[in-house]
Amino acid sequence: MKNFVKIVECSDYNLEATYKALKEIVNFFEGPKKLFKNMKYVAVKINLLKPAEPGEAITTHPAVAYAMCRILGESGIKPLIIDSPGTGTPYTRTSLERVYKQCGYYELFKNSNFELNYNTEFTEIKVPDGKKIRQMQIIRPIIEADGVVNIAKGKTHAFTQITGAVKNLFGVIPDMYKAVYHAKMKDINNFSDMLIDVCDFVKPVFSLIDAITVMEGNGPSAGVPRNLGYIIGSSSVYAADYAFGEIINLNINNNPVLLSASKRKLIDFNKIKINGDYQKIDDFKFADTAAVTPDGHVDPSLFFKIFYEIFKRISDIKPCINKNCSGCAICKKACPVGAIEIINNKARIDYSKCIRCYCCHEMCNNKSIDLKKGVLASMLEKFLKRK
């Protein structure tokens, strides 16, 4: 059932309702014993970008992860909650403790039989079939697990358009090495191929997208929560992302990760079968940077193909420090190219170094970084009719 996707409605994060929805999804794929055959230990990879309250829609809601752990536990499988937070948050026990508490995991899991990972070891592995990377550092629990369940948070993203099942697996790389990949893969197509290399190595057994409450606008951390009321499940990370894109009405030509997967013949959009009722969201808001993504039209004209690169070079969407800045230096730590300094207790960006990866915007806890459009970027947005 590689090309199948199951979408189930779930209006909120009530523990029993969430468990029931996930049970329906897993049973659609012939149940946990079939999905996780001969597995004793499964790593449950969630999204813990940074310390954030569950209602902010920045991280995978703990109720969804807990429900998955219940399903695994009932089948005699030991689950372990894992993630390496985003660039700028050290992969240490202290940081993990803080993230688990802030994101609601510690309180929900403390009296359960399910464990939160505190092992911060990582190791270098070979990626023999990688297109962009041939080796990488990866957190230890991934290597030791019999299989991986991938639970993403459905969000917009300033660089990759969305955070979905594929992007979520970037979290198997320890924080400091994420910055290295951002610095090396400045082009979105190269970055997308790198994400696919990581995904192809991990090969999650099953992927879920928490789309009960998602983030729209300037995600993955500075956007606005919006209730959609769905959980998406598939044995294919690419099919799961495709279904999420269908719900939020993201044209496939504006999804660089899936376009790269299609070119590598890892997915055939025509073969994806979505089971379950859902309603497309016509007014879903994407990040401001969506105005300058490649192939903004469904079928770009020759004129657009020729002149797009010119528009891209003279248009700009910059991360700009606003008055909320406290000089905490999280953005400085997150910047993969050292473009940020703290001067007089306020961040300053050197735009000659900035590669527009928006890691600073992603990791800021105070919403102190805006994405400022230039005049031509605004014109291009109108041209593409994107809002």
Helices and strands as residue ranges (DSSP letters): E 4-9, H 15-28, H 32-35, E 41-45, G 54-56, H 62-74, E 78-82, H 93-102, H 105-109, E 115-116, E 122-126, E 135-139, H 140-144, E 147-157, E 161-163, H 165-168, G 169-172, H 175-184, H 188-202, E 206-216, E 224-234, H 237-247, G 252-254, H 256-263, G 269-271, E 273-275, G 288-292, H 302-314, E 317-321, H 330-334, E 340-343, E 346-349, H 359-363, E 369-373, H 375-384
